[in-house]
Amino acid sequence: PLVSNLTTKLDKADADRVAMRITGTVSAAPKAESRAAGKEDDQSGPMAEMMSKMKIENGKIAGTEEISRKDGVVVKTTSELAMDISNVRRKLTHP
């Protein structure tokens, strides 16, 4: 799982809508959190092994959100997520 740490800033507010700017970072959840969420045992085999060794670096998220002041419904959302994903290279073999 991924963990995000976000900051939300008010961009604009009028009688109809509230507009916010969202920025933050994204990283891999610590192993203890993954196990507690029951995600560790969801898969097995070469793909699960590869995923367990995956590293996420330089994760950034940016976006906007507009919310209706009349009913609290999200009217518009944009987001952009960028990260470097690396893995320990290993040759996969099948029996």
VOKEFI-993777 format. One record per atom (N, C-alpha, C, O, CB): residue number from 1; atom name; x, y, z. Coordinates in Angstrom, 2 decimals. Glycine has a CB too. Example, Ala and Ser with C-alpha at 12.3 -4.5 7.8 and 13.67 -1.06 7.14 Angstrom:
# residues 2
+-----+------+---------+---------+---------+
!   n ! atom !      px !      py !      pz !
+-----+------+---------+---------+---------+
!   1 !    N !   13.19 !   -5.69 !    7.80 !
!   1 !   CA !   12.30 !   -4.50 !    7.80 !
!   1 !    C !   13.20 !   -3.30 !    7.80 !
!   1 !    O !   14.24 !   -3.32 !    8.46 !
!   1 !   CB !   11.31 !   -4.47 !    9.05 !
!   2 !    N !   12.85 !   -2.25 !    7.08 !
!   2 !   CA !   13.67 !   -1.06 !    7.14 !
!   2 !    C !   12.90 !    0.03 !    7.87 !
!   2 !    O !   13.41 !    1.14 !    8.04 !
!   2 !   CB !   14.08 !   -0.60 !    5.72 !
+-----+------+---------+---------+---------+
***
This chain:
# residues 95
+-----+------+---------+---------+---------+
!   n ! atom !      px !      py !      pz !
+-----+------+---------+---------+---------+
!   1 !    N !    0.81 !   -1.20 !    0.00 !
!   1 !   CA !    0.00 !    0.00 !    0.00 !
!   1 !    C !    0.85 !    1.26 !    0.00 !
!   1 !    O !    2.01 !    1.24 !    0.41 !
!   1 !   CB !   -0.92 !    0.00 !    1.20 !
!   2 !    N !    0.27 !    2.33 !   -0.46 !
!   2 !   CA !    0.93 !    3.63 !   -0.47 !
!   2 !    C !    0.43 !    4.49 !    0.69 !
!   2 !    O !   -0.71 !    4.36 !    1.13 !
!   2 !   CB !    0.69 !    4.35 !   -1.80 !
!   3 !    N !    1.29 !    5.38 !    1.17 !
!   3 !   CA !    0.95 !    6.34 !    2.20 !
!   3 !    C !    1.14 !    7.73 !    1.62 !
!   3 !    O !    2.18 !    8.00 !    1.01 !
!   3 !   CB !    1.80 !    6.13 !    3.50 !
!   4 !    N !    0.16 !    8.60 !    1.80 !
!   4 !   CA !    0.31 !    9.97 !    1.31 !
!   4 !    C !    0.25 !   10.94 !    2.49 !
!   4 !    O !   -0.49 !   10.74 !    3.45 !
!   4 !   CB !   -0.78 !   10.32 !    0.27 !
!   5 !    N !    1.05 !   11.99 !    2.39 !
!   5 !   CA !    1.09 !   13.05 !    3.38 !
!   5 !    C !    0.73 !   14.33 !    2.63 !
!   5 !    O !    1.54 !   14.84 !    1.86 !
!   5 !   CB !    2.51 !   13.15 !    4.08 !
!   6 !    N !   -0.48 !   14.84 !    2.86 !
!   6 !   CA !   -1.00 !   15.93 !    2.04 !
!   6 !    C !   -1.15 !   17.22 !    2.81 !
!   6 !    O !   -1.37 !   17.23 !    4.02 !
!   6 !   CB !   -2.33 !   15.54 !    1.46 !
!   7 !    N !   -1.02 !   18.32 !    2.08 !
!   7 !   CA !   -1.30 !   19.65 !    2.58 !
!   7 !    C !   -2.37 !   20.25 !    1.68 !
!   7 !    O !   -2.25 !   20.22 !    0.46 !
!   7 !   CB !   -0.01 !   20.55 !    2.62 !
!   8 !    N !   -3.42 !   20.79 !    2.30 !
!   8 !   CA !   -4.51 !   21.39 !    1.55 !
!   8 !    C !   -4.56 !   22.87 !    1.86 !
!   8 !    O !   -4.55 !   23.26 !    3.03 !
!   8 !   CB !   -5.87 !   20.71 !    1.88 !
!   9 !    N !   -4.62 !   23.70 !    0.83 !
!   9 !   CA !   -4.69 !   25.15 !    1.01 !
!   9 !    C !   -5.90 !   25.69 !    0.27 !
!   9 !    O !   -6.20 !   25.28 !   -0.86 !
!   9 !   CB !   -3.40 !   25.85 !    0.51 !
!  10 !    N !   -6.59 !   26.60 !    0.91 !
!  10 !   CA !   -7.75 !   27.24 !    0.30 !
!  10 !    C !   -7.29 !   28.18 !   -0.81 !
!  10 !    O !   -6.48 !   29.07 !   -0.57 !
!  10 !   CB !   -8.59 !   28.00 !    1.36 !
!  11 !    N !   -7.81 !   27.97 !   -2.01 !
!  11 !   CA !   -7.49 !   28.83 !   -3.15 !
!  11 !    C !   -8.55 !   29.91 !   -3.33 !
!  11 !    O !   -8.23 !   31.07 !   -3.58 !
!  11 !   CB !   -7.36 !   28.00 !   -4.42 !
!  12 !    N !   -9.81 !   29.50 !   -3.20 !
!  12 !   CA !  -10.89 !   30.43 !   -3.48 !
!  12 !    C !  -12.16 !   29.92 !   -2.80 !
!  12 !    O !  -12.40 !   28.72 !   -2.72 !
!  12 !   CB !  -11.11 !   30.59 !   -5.01 !
!  13 !    N !  -12.97 !   30.84 !   -2.32 !
!  13 !   CA !  -14.27 !   30.48 !   -1.76 !
!  13 !    C !  -15.27 !   31.56 !   -2.17 !
!  13 !    O !  -15.02 !   32.76 !   -1.99 !
!  13 !   CB !  -14.21 !   30.33 !   -0.20 !
!  14 !    N !  -16.39 !   31.12 !   -2.72 !
!  14 !   CA !  -17.47 !   32.06 !   -3.05 !
!  14 !    C !  -18.78 !   31.44 !   -2.57 !
!  14 !    O !  -18.76 !   30.44 !   -1.86 !
!  14 !   CB !  -17.52 !   32.37 !   -4.59 !
!  15 !    N !  -19.89 !   32.02 !   -2.95 !
!  15 !   CA !  -21.19 !   31.55 !   -2.47 !
!  15 !    C !  -21.51 !   30.13 !   -2.94 !
!  15 !    O !  -22.27 !   29.42 !   -2.28 !
!  15 !   CB !  -22.29 !   32.49 !   -2.93 !
!  16 !    N !  -20.95 !   29.71 !   -4.08 !
!  16 !   CA !  -21.28 !   28.41 !   -4.66 !
!  16 !    C !  -20.26 !   27.31 !   -4.38 !
!  16 !    O !  -20.64 !   26.16 !   -4.14 !
!  16 !   CB !  -21.43 !   28.56 !   -6.13 !
!  17 !    N !  -18.98 !   27.66 !   -4.40 !
!  17 !   CA !  -17.94 !   26.62 !   -4.33 !
!  17 !    C !  -16.76 !   27.03 !   -3.46 !
!  17 !    O !  -16.51 !   28.21 !   -3.22 !
!  17 !   CB !  -17.45 !   26.28 !   -5.72 !
!  18 !    N !  -16.05 !   26.00 !   -3.01 !
!  18 !   CA !  -14.77 !   26.17 !   -2.33 !
!  18 !    C !  -13.74 !   25.45 !   -3.20 !
!  18 !    O !  -13.95 !   24.30 !   -3.57 !
!  18 !   CB !  -14.80 !   25.59 !   -0.85 !
!  19 !    N !  -12.64 !   26.13 !   -3.52 !
!  19 !   CA !  -11.58 !   25.53 !   -4.33 !
!  19 !    C !  -10.32 !   25.42 !   -3.48 !
!  19 !    O !   -9.92 !   26.37 !   -2.81 !
!  19 !   CB !  -11.31 !   26.37 !   -5.63 !
!  20 !    N !   -9.70 !   24.23 !   -3.53 !
!  20 !   CA !   -8.49 !   23.98 !   -2.74 !
!  20 !    C !   -7.37 !   23.46 !   -3.62 !
!  20 !    O !   -7.60 !   22.83 !   -4.65 !
!  20 !   CB !   -8.78 !   22.98 !   -1.62 !
!  21 !    N !   -6.15 !   23.73 !   -3.19 !
!  21 !   CA !   -4.95 !   23.21 !   -3.84 !
!  21 !    C !   -4.35 !   22.16 !   -2.92 !
!  21 !    O !   -4.22 !   22.38 !   -1.71 !
!  21 !   CB !   -3.91 !   24.35 !   -4.17 !
!  22 !    N !   -3.99 !   21.02 !   -3.48 !
!  22 !   CA !   -3.46 !   19.91 !   -2.69 !
!  22 !    C !   -2.04 !   19.59 !   -3.16 !
!  22 !    O !   -1.81 !   19.42 !   -4.36 !
!  22 !   CB !   -4.38 !   18.66 !   -2.80 !
!  23 !    N !   -1.11 !   19.49 !   -2.23 !
!  23 !   CA !    0.27 !   19.08 !   -2.55 !
!  23 !    C !    0.72 !   18.09 !   -1.48 !
!  23 !    O !    0.18 !   18.08 !   -0.37 !
!  23 !   CB !    1.24 !   20.32 !   -2.63 !
!  24 !    N !    1.69 !   17.28 !   -1.81 !
!  24 !   CA !    2.20 !   16.36 !   -0.81 !
!  24 !    C !    3.16 !   15.34 !   -1.35 !
!  24 !    O !    3.65 !   15.43 !   -2.48 !
!  24 !   CB !    1.09 !   15.67 !   -0.16 !
!  25 !    N !    3.43 !   14.35 !   -0.51 !
!  25 !   CA !    4.36 !   13.29 !   -0.86 !
!  25 !    C !    3.66 !   11.93 !   -0.77 !
!  25 !    O !    2.66 !   11.77 !   -0.08 !
!  25 !   CB !    5.60 !   13.32 !    0.06 !
!  26 !    N !    4.23 !   10.96 !   -1.50 !
!  26 !   CA !    3.72 !    9.59 !   -1.52 !
!  26 !    C !    4.89 !    8.66 !   -1.28 !
!  26 !    O !    5.97 !    8.85 !   -1.84 !
!  26 !   CB !    2.99 !    9.26 !   -2.87 !
!  27 !    N !    4.68 !    7.65 !   -0.44 !
!  27 !   CA !    5.73 !    6.66 !   -0.19 !
!  27 !    C !    5.07 !    5.30 !    0.05 !
!  27 !    O !    3.85 !    5.20 !    0.19 !
!  27 !   CB !    6.61 !    7.07 !    1.04 !
!  28 !    N !    5.89 !    4.27 !    0.09 !
!  28 !   CA !    5.39 !    2.93 !    0.39 !
!  28 !    C !    5.08 !    2.85 !    1.88 !
!  28 !    O !    5.78 !    3.44 !    2.70 !
!  28 !   CB !    6.42 !    1.83 !   -0.03 !
!  29 !    N !    4.03 !    2.12 !    2.22 !
!  29 !   CA !    3.70 !    1.91 !    3.63 !
!  29 !    C !    4.78 !    1.06 !    4.27 !
!  29 !    O !    5.30 !    0.14 !    3.64 !
!  29 !   CB !    2.30 !    1.24 !    3.78 !
!  30 !    N !    5.12 !    1.34 !    5.51 !
!  30 !   CA !    6.08 !    0.48 !    6.21 !
!  30 !    C !    5.56 !   -0.96 !    6.24 !
!  30 !    O !    4.35 !   -1.18 !    6.23 !
!  30 !   CB !    6.33 !    0.99 !    7.64 !
!  31 !    N !    6.46 !   -1.92 !    6.29 !
!  31 !   CA !    6.08 !   -3.34 !    6.26 !
!  31 !    C !    5.08 !   -3.68 !    7.37 !
!  31 !    O !    4.16 !   -4.45 !    7.13 !
!  31 !   CB !    7.33 !   -4.21 !    6.40 !
!  32 !    N !    5.25 !   -3.11 !    8.56 !
!  32 !   CA !    4.34 !   -3.41 !    9.67 !
!  32 !    C !    2.91 !   -3.01 !    9.31 !
!  32 !    O !    1.97 !   -3.73 !    9.64 !
!  32 !   CB !    4.80 !   -2.70 !   10.95 !
!  33 !    N !    2.72 !   -1.86 !    8.65 !
!  33 !   CA !    1.39 !   -1.43 !    8.24 !
!  33 !    C !    0.81 !   -2.36 !    7.19 !
!  33 !    O !   -0.38 !   -2.66 !    7.23 !
!  33 !   CB !    1.43 !    0.00 !    7.69 !
!  34 !    N !    1.63 !   -2.83 !    6.27 !
!  34 !   CA !    1.16 !   -3.75 !    5.24 !
!  34 !    C !    0.65 !   -5.04 !    5.87 !
!  34 !    O !   -0.40 !   -5.56 !    5.48 !
!  34 !   CB !    2.28 !   -4.06 !    4.23 !
!  35 !    N !    1.40 !   -5.56 !    6.82 !
!  35 !   CA !    0.99 !   -6.81 !    7.49 !
!  35 !    C !   -0.29 !   -6.59 !    8.29 !
!  35 !    O !   -1.19 !   -7.43 !    8.27 !
!  35 !   CB !    2.12 !   -7.34 !    8.42 !
!  36 !    N !   -0.38 !   -5.47 !    8.99 !
!  36 !   CA !   -1.56 !   -5.19 !    9.80 !
!  36 !    C !   -2.80 !   -5.06 !    8.94 !
!  36 !    O !   -3.90 !   -5.42 !    9.37 !
!  36 !   CB !   -1.37 !   -3.91 !   10.62 !
!  37 !    N !   -2.65 !   -4.55 !    7.73 !
!  37 !   CA !   -3.78 !   -4.39 !    6.81 !
!  37 !    C !   -4.12 !   -5.70 !    6.11 !
!  37 !    O !   -5.09 !   -5.77 !    5.36 !
!  37 !   CB !   -3.48 !   -3.32 !    5.78 !
!  38 !    N !   -3.32 !   -6.74 !    6.35 !
!  38 !   CA !   -3.58 !   -8.04 !    5.73 !
!  38 !    C !   -3.18 !   -8.11 !    4.28 !
!  38 !    O !   -3.65 !   -8.99 !    3.56 !
!  38 !   CB !   -5.02 !   -8.37 !    5.86 !
!  39 !    N !   -2.35 !   -7.22 !    3.83 !
!  39 !   CA !   -1.96 !   -7.16 !    2.42 !
!  39 !    C !   -0.79 !   -8.08 !    2.10 !
!  39 !    O !   -0.60 !   -8.45 !    0.94 !
!  39 !   CB !   -1.61 !   -5.75 !    2.04 !
!  40 !    N !   -0.03 !   -8.44 !    3.10 !
!  40 !   CA !    1.20 !   -9.21 !    2.87 !
!  40 !    C !    0.92 !  -10.59 !    2.24 !
!  40 !    O !    1.69 !  -11.06 !    1.41 !
!  40 !   CB !    1.96 !   -9.39 !    4.18 !
!  41 !    N !   -0.18 !  -11.22 !    2.65 !
!  41 !   CA !   -0.44 !  -12.59 !    2.23 !
!  41 !    C !   -1.44 !  -12.69 !    1.08 !
!  41 !    O !   -1.91 !  -13.78 !    0.78 !
!  41 !   CB !   -0.93 !  -13.38 !    3.39 !
!  42 !    N !   -1.78 !  -11.57 !    0.44 !
!  42 !   CA !   -2.76 !  -11.58 !   -0.63 !
!  42 !    C !   -2.29 !  -12.37 !   -1.85 !
!  42 !    O !   -3.11 !  -12.96 !   -2.55 !
!  42 !   CB !   -3.10 !  -10.17 !   -1.03 !
!  43 !    N !   -0.99 !  -12.38 !   -2.11 !
!  43 !   CA !   -0.45 !  -13.05 !   -3.27 !
!  43 !    C !    0.77 !  -13.86 !   -2.87 !
!  43 !    O !    1.38 !  -13.64 !   -1.82 !
!  43 !   CB !   -0.10 !  -12.04 !   -4.39 !
!  44 !    N !    1.11 !  -14.80 !   -3.73 !
!  44 !   CA !    2.34 !  -15.54 !   -3.50 !
!  44 !    C !    3.00 !  -15.77 !   -4.85 !
!  44 !    O !    2.38 !  -15.56 !   -5.89 !
!  44 !   CB !    2.09 !  -16.88 !   -2.76 !
!  45 !    N !    4.23 !  -16.21 !   -4.83 !
!  45 !   CA !    4.93 !  -16.49 !   -6.06 !
!  45 !    C !    5.85 !  -15.36 !   -6.48 !
!  45 !    O !    6.10 !  -14.43 !   -5.70 !
!  45 !   CB !    3.95 !  -16.77 !   -7.15 !
!  46 !    N !    6.35 !  -15.43 !   -7.71 !
!  46 !   CA !    7.33 !  -14.46 !   -8.19 !
!  46 !    C !    6.83 !  -13.01 !   -8.18 !
!  46 !    O !    7.60 !  -12.10 !   -7.86 !
!  46 !   CB !    7.75 !  -14.82 !   -9.59 !
!  47 !    N !    5.57 !  -12.78 !   -8.52 !
!  47 !   CA !    5.04 !  -11.42 !   -8.56 !
!  47 !    C !    5.00 !  -10.83 !   -7.14 !
!  47 !    O !    5.37 !   -9.67 !   -6.94 !
!  47 !   CB !    3.63 !  -11.39 !   -9.20 !
!  48 !    N !    4.55 !  -11.59 !   -6.18 !
!  48 !   CA !    4.50 !  -11.12 !   -4.80 !
!  48 !    C !    5.89 !  -10.81 !   -4.28 !
!  48 !    O !    6.09 !   -9.83 !   -3.56 !
!  48 !   CB !    3.82 !  -12.16 !   -3.89 !
!  49 !    N !    6.87 !  -11.65 !   -4.65 !
!  49 !   CA !    8.25 !  -11.41 !   -4.22 !
!  49 !    C !    8.78 !  -10.11 !   -4.82 !
!  49 !    O !    9.43 !   -9.32 !   -4.12 !
!  49 !   CB !    9.14 !  -12.59 !   -4.64 !
!  50 !    N !    8.50 !   -9.88 !   -6.10 !
!  50 !   CA !    8.94 !   -8.66 !   -6.76 !
!  50 !    C !    8.30 !   -7.44 !   -6.09 !
!  50 !    O !    8.97 !   -6.44 !   -5.84 !
!  50 !   CB !    8.59 !   -8.71 !   -8.26 !
!  51 !    N !    7.00 !   -7.51 !   -5.81 !
!  51 !   CA !    6.30 !   -6.39 !   -5.20 !
!  51 !    C !    6.84 !   -6.10 !   -3.80 !
!  51 !    O !    6.92 !   -4.94 !   -3.40 !
!  51 !   CB !    4.80 !   -6.67 !   -5.13 !
!  52 !    N !    7.21 !   -7.14 !   -3.06 !
!  52 !   CA !    7.69 !   -6.93 !   -1.69 !
!  52 !    C !    9.05 !   -6.23 !   -1.68 !
!  52 !    O !    9.41 !   -5.59 !   -0.68 !
!  52 !   CB !    7.79 !   -8.27 !   -0.96 !
!  53 !    N !    9.81 !   -6.33 !   -2.76 !
!  53 !   CA !   11.13 !   -5.70 !   -2.83 !
!  53 !    C !   11.11 !   -4.35 !   -3.53 !
!  53 !    O !   12.14 !   -3.68 !   -3.64 !
!  53 !   CB !   12.11 !   -6.62 !   -3.53 !
!  54 !    N !    9.95 !   -3.95 !   -4.01 !
!  54 !   CA !    9.82 !   -2.69 !   -4.75 !
!  54 !    C !   10.08 !   -1.50 !   -3.82 !
!  54 !    O !    9.64 !   -1.49 !   -2.67 !
!  54 !   CB !    8.43 !   -2.58 !   -5.39 !
!  55 !    N !   10.77 !   -0.51 !   -4.34 !
!  55 !   CA !   11.06 !    0.71 !   -3.60 !
!  55 !    C !   10.43 !    1.89 !   -4.33 !
!  55 !    O !   10.51 !    1.99 !   -5.55 !
!  55 !   CB !   12.59 !    0.91 !   -3.42 !
!  56 !    N !    9.82 !    2.77 !   -3.57 !
!  56 !   CA !    9.22 !    3.98 !   -4.14 !
!  56 !    C !    9.97 !    5.16 !   -3.57 !
!  56 !    O !   10.10 !    5.31 !   -2.35 !
!  56 !   CB !    7.69 !    4.08 !   -3.83 !
!  57 !    N !   10.46 !    6.03 !   -4.47 !
!  57 !   CA !   11.22 !    7.21 !   -4.06 !
!  57 !    C !   10.69 !    8.43 !   -4.80 !
!  57 !    O !   10.09 !    8.31 !   -5.86 !
!  57 !   CB !   12.74 !    7.03 !   -4.33 !
!  58 !    N !   10.93 !    9.60 !   -4.24 !
!  58 !   CA !   10.58 !   10.88 !   -4.85 !
!  58 !    C !    9.10 !   10.98 !   -5.20 !
!  58 !    O !    8.74 !   11.59 !   -6.21 !
!  58 !   CB !   11.41 !   11.10 !   -6.10 !
!  59 !    N !    8.24 !   10.39 !   -4.39 !
!  59 !   CA !    6.81 !   10.42 !   -4.66 !
!  59 !    C !    6.21 !   11.79 !   -4.36 !
!  59 !    O !    6.36 !   12.32 !   -3.26 !
!  59 !   CB !    6.09 !    9.36 !   -3.85 !
!  60 !    N !    5.55 !   12.35 !   -5.35 !
!  60 !   CA !    4.92 !   13.66 !   -5.20 !
!  60 !    C !    3.50 !   13.61 !   -5.75 !
!  60 !    O !    3.23 !   12.93 !   -6.74 !
!  60 !   CB !    5.76 !   14.76 !   -5.92 !
!  61 !    N !    2.61 !   14.35 !   -5.10 !
!  61 !   CA !    1.24 !   14.46 !   -5.57 !
!  61 !    C !    0.84 !   15.92 !   -5.55 !
!  61 !    O !    1.21 !   16.67 !   -4.64 !
!  61 !   CB !    0.27 !   13.60 !   -4.70 !
!  62 !    N !    0.09 !   16.33 !   -6.58 !
!  62 !   CA !   -0.39 !   17.70 !   -6.67 !
!  62 !    C !   -1.76 !   17.66 !   -7.32 !
!  62 !    O !   -2.02 !   16.84 !   -8.20 !
!  62 !   CB !    0.60 !   18.62 !   -7.47 !
!  63 !    N !   -2.64 !   18.56 !   -6.90 !
!  63 !   CA !   -3.96 !   18.58 !   -7.51 !
!  63 !    C !   -4.82 !   19.69 !   -6.99 !
!  63 !    O !   -4.38 !   20.55 !   -6.22 !
!  63 !   CB !   -4.64 !   17.27 !   -7.29 !
!  64 !    N !   -6.07 !   19.67 !   -7.43 !
!  64 !   CA !   -7.06 !   20.65 !   -7.00 !
!  64 !    C !   -8.37 !   19.93 !   -6.70 !
!  64 !    O !   -8.60 !   18.82 !   -7.17 !
!  64 !   CB !   -7.27 !   21.75 !   -8.09 !
!  65 !    N !   -9.20 !   20.59 !   -5.92 !
!  65 !   CA !  -10.52 !   20.04 !   -5.63 !
!  65 !    C !  -11.49 !   21.19 !   -5.44 !
!  65 !    O !  -11.20 !   22.17 !   -4.76 !
!  65 !   CB !  -10.49 !   19.13 !   -4.37 !
!  66 !    N !  -12.65 !   21.06 !   -6.06 !
!  66 !   CA !  -13.72 !   22.03 !   -5.89 !
!  66 !    C !  -14.91 !   21.33 !   -5.25 !
!  66 !    O !  -15.32 !   20.26 !   -5.69 !
!  66 !   CB !  -14.12 !   22.68 !   -7.24 !
!  67 !    N !  -15.46 !   21.96 !   -4.21 !
!  67 !   CA !  -16.57 !   21.37 !   -3.47 !
!  67 !    C !  -17.73 !   22.35 !   -3.46 !
!  67 !    O !  -17.55 !   23.55 !   -3.25 !
!  67 !   CB !  -16.15 !   21.02 !   -2.02 !
!  68 !    N !  -18.93 !   21.83 !   -3.71 !
!  68 !   CA !  -20.14 !   22.64 !   -3.68 !
!  68 !    C !  -20.44 !   23.05 !   -2.24 !
!  68 !    O !  -20.40 !   22.21 !   -1.34 !
!  68 !   CB !  -21.35 !   21.87 !   -4.29 !
!  69 !    N !  -20.73 !   24.32 !   -2.02 !
!  69 !   CA !  -21.09 !   24.79 !   -0.69 !
!  69 !    C !  -22.55 !   24.49 !   -0.38 !
!  69 !    O !  -22.96 !   24.52 !    0.78 !
!  69 !   CB !  -20.83 !   26.29 !   -0.55 !
!  70 !    N !  -23.33 !   24.19 !   -1.39 !
!  70 !   CA !  -24.75 !   23.91 !   -1.17 !
!  70 !    C !  -24.97 !   22.54 !   -0.55 !
!  70 !    O !  -25.77 !   22.41 !    0.37 !
!  70 !   CB !  -25.51 !   24.00 !   -2.48 !
!  71 !    N !  -24.27 !   21.51 !   -1.06 !
!  71 !   CA !  -24.52 !   20.15 !   -0.58 !
!  71 !    C !  -23.26 !   19.38 !   -0.19 !
!  71 !    O !  -23.37 !   18.23 !    0.23 !
!  71 !   CB !  -25.25 !   19.39 !   -1.63 !
!  72 !    N !  -22.07 !   19.98 !   -0.31 !
!  72 !   CA !  -20.83 !   19.31 !    0.08 !
!  72 !    C !  -20.30 !   18.30 !   -0.91 !
!  72 !    O !  -19.35 !   17.58 !   -0.62 !
!  72 !   CB !  -21.02 !   18.65 !    1.38 !
!  73 !    N !  -20.91 !   18.23 !   -2.10 !
!  73 !   CA !  -20.50 !   17.27 !   -3.12 !
!  73 !    C !  -19.26 !   17.79 !   -3.85 !
!  73 !    O !  -19.16 !   18.98 !   -4.16 !
!  73 !   CB !  -21.65 !   17.01 !   -4.12 !
!  74 !    N !  -18.31 !   16.89 !   -4.11 !
!  74 !   CA !  -17.12 !   17.25 !   -4.88 !
!  74 !    C !  -17.56 !   17.49 !   -6.33 !
!  74 !    O !  -18.14 !   16.60 !   -6.96 !
!  74 !   CB !  -16.01 !   16.13 !   -4.79 !
!  75 !    N !  -17.28 !   18.67 !   -6.85 !
!  75 !   CA !  -17.69 !   19.05 !   -8.19 !
!  75 !    C !  -16.61 !   18.72 !   -9.21 !
!  75 !    O !  -16.91 !   18.28 !  -10.32 !
!  75 !   CB !  -18.01 !   20.54 !   -8.25 !
!  76 !    N !  -15.34 !   18.92 !   -8.81 !
!  76 !   CA !  -14.23 !   18.68 !   -9.74 !
!  76 !    C !  -12.98 !   18.34 !   -8.94 !
!  76 !    O !  -12.69 !   18.96 !   -7.91 !
!  76 !   CB !  -13.98 !   19.93 !  -10.66 !
!  77 !    N !  -12.25 !   17.36 !   -9.42 !
!  77 !   CA !  -10.98 !   16.97 !   -8.80 !
!  77 !    C !   -9.96 !   16.71 !   -9.89 !
!  77 !    O !  -10.25 !   16.07 !  -10.90 !
!  77 !   CB !  -11.15 !   15.70 !   -7.91 !
!  78 !    N !   -8.75 !   17.22 !   -9.69 !
!  78 !   CA !   -7.63 !   16.88 !  -10.57 !
!  78 !    C !   -6.48 !   16.44 !   -9.68 !
!  78 !    O !   -6.31 !   16.96 !   -8.57 !
!  78 !   CB !   -7.22 !   18.11 !  -11.49 !
!  79 !    N !   -5.69 !   15.49 !  -10.16 !
!  79 !   CA !   -4.51 !   15.09 !   -9.39 !
!  79 !    C !   -3.46 !   14.53 !  -10.33 !
!  79 !    O !   -3.76 !   13.93 !  -11.36 !
!  79 !   CB !   -4.87 !   14.06 !   -8.31 !
!  80 !    N !   -2.22 !   14.75 !   -9.95 !
!  80 !   CA !   -1.08 !   14.23 !  -10.70 !
!  80 !    C !   -0.15 !   13.59 !   -9.69 !
!  80 !    O !    0.23 !   14.20 !   -8.69 !
!  80 !   CB !   -0.35 !   15.35 !  -11.52 !
!  81 !    N !    0.21 !   12.35 !   -9.96 !
!  81 !   CA !    1.06 !   11.58 !   -9.07 !
!  81 !    C !    2.31 !   11.17 !   -9.84 !
!  81 !    O !    2.22 !   10.64 !  -10.95 !
!  81 !   CB !    0.32 !   10.33 !   -8.52 !
!  82 !    N !    3.48 !   11.42 !   -9.26 !
!  82 !   CA !    4.75 !   11.05 !   -9.90 !
!  82 !    C !    5.65 !   10.40 !   -8.85 !
!  82 !    O !    5.72 !   10.87 !   -7.71 !
!  82 !   CB !    5.46 !   12.31 !  -10.55 !
!  83 !    N !    6.33 !    9.32 !   -9.25 !
!  83 !   CA !    7.26 !    8.65 !   -8.34 !
!  83 !    C !    8.24 !    7.82 !   -9.13 !
!  83 !    O !    7.98 !    7.44 !  -10.27 !
!  83 !   CB !    6.50 !    7.77 !   -7.33 !
!  84 !    N !    9.37 !    7.54 !   -8.52 !
!  84 !   CA !   10.36 !    6.63 !   -9.08 !
!  84 !    C !   10.15 !    5.28 !   -8.42 !
!  84 !    O !   10.13 !    5.18 !   -7.20 !
!  84 !   CB !   11.84 !    7.16 !   -8.87 !
!  85 !    N !    9.99 !    4.24 !   -9.23 !
!  85 !   CA !    9.79 !    2.89 !   -8.71 !
!  85 !    C !   10.99 !    2.05 !   -9.14 !
!  85 !    O !   11.33 !    1.99 !  -10.32 !
!  85 !   CB !    8.45 !    2.27 !   -9.21 !
!  86 !    N !   11.60 !    1.40 !   -8.17 !
!  86 !   CA !   12.74 !    0.53 !   -8.49 !
!  86 !    C !   12.55 !   -0.80 !   -7.77 !
!  86 !    O !   11.77 !   -0.92 !   -6.83 !
!  86 !   CB !   14.09 !    1.20 !   -8.09 !
!  87 !    N !   13.28 !   -1.78 !   -8.24 !
!  87 !   CA !   13.17 !   -3.11 !   -7.68 !
!  87 !    C !   14.55 !   -3.75 !   -7.74 !
!  87 !    O !   15.36 !   -3.45 !   -8.61 !
!  87 !   CB !   12.12 !   -3.97 !   -8.44 !
!  88 !    N !   14.80 !   -4.63 !   -6.81 !
!  88 !   CA !   16.04 !   -5.40 !   -6.85 !
!  88 !    C !   15.91 !   -6.36 !   -8.03 !
!  88 !    O !   15.01 !   -7.20 !   -8.06 !
!  88 !   CB !   16.30 !   -6.17 !   -5.50 !
!  89 !    N !   16.81 !   -6.25 !   -8.99 !
!  89 !   CA !   16.72 !   -7.09 !  -10.18 !
!  89 !    C !   17.09 !   -8.53 !   -9.84 !
!  89 !    O !   18.05 !   -8.80 !   -9.12 !
!  89 !   CB !   17.63 !   -6.56 !  -11.29 !
!  90 !    N !   16.30 !   -9.44 !  -10.36 !
!  90 !   CA !   16.53 !  -10.84 !  -10.10 !
!  90 !    C !   15.92 !  -11.63 !  -11.26 !
!  90 !    O !   14.87 !  -11.27 !  -11.79 !
!  90 !   CB !   15.92 !  -11.26 !   -8.72 !
!  91 !    N !   16.58 !  -12.68 !  -11.61 !
!  91 !   CA !   16.09 !  -13.52 !  -12.68 !
!  91 !    C !   14.97 !  -14.41 !  -12.15 !
!  91 !    O !   15.15 !  -15.12 !  -11.16 !
!  91 !   CB !   17.23 !  -14.38 !  -13.29 !
!  92 !    N !   13.81 !  -14.37 !  -12.81 !
!  92 !   CA !   12.69 !  -15.22 !  -12.42 !
!  92 !    C !   12.74 !  -16.53 !  -13.19 !
!  92 !    O !   12.91 !  -16.53 !  -14.41 !
!  92 !   CB !   11.34 !  -14.50 !  -12.66 !
!  93 !    N !   12.61 !  -17.62 !  -12.48 !
!  93 !   CA !   12.60 !  -18.92 !  -13.15 !
!  93 !    C !   11.35 !  -19.68 !  -12.74 !
!  93 !    O !   10.83 !  -19.52 !  -11.63 !
!  93 !   CB !   13.88 !  -19.73 !  -12.80 !
!  94 !    N !   10.88 !  -20.50 !  -13.64 !
!  94 !   CA !    9.71 !  -21.34 !  -13.36 !
!  94 !    C !   10.19 !  -22.78 !  -13.30 !
!  94 !    O !   11.06 !  -23.19 !  -14.06 !
!  94 !   CB !    8.59 !  -21.16 !  -14.45 !
!  95 !    N !    9.60 !  -23.55 !  -12.38 !
!  95 !   CA !   10.02 !  -24.96 !  -12.27 !
!  95 !    C !    9.77 !  -25.76 !  -13.51 !
!  95 !    O !   10.07 !  -26.95 !  -13.55 !
!  95 !   CB !    9.32 !  -25.61 !  -11.12 !
+-----+------+---------+---------+---------+
***
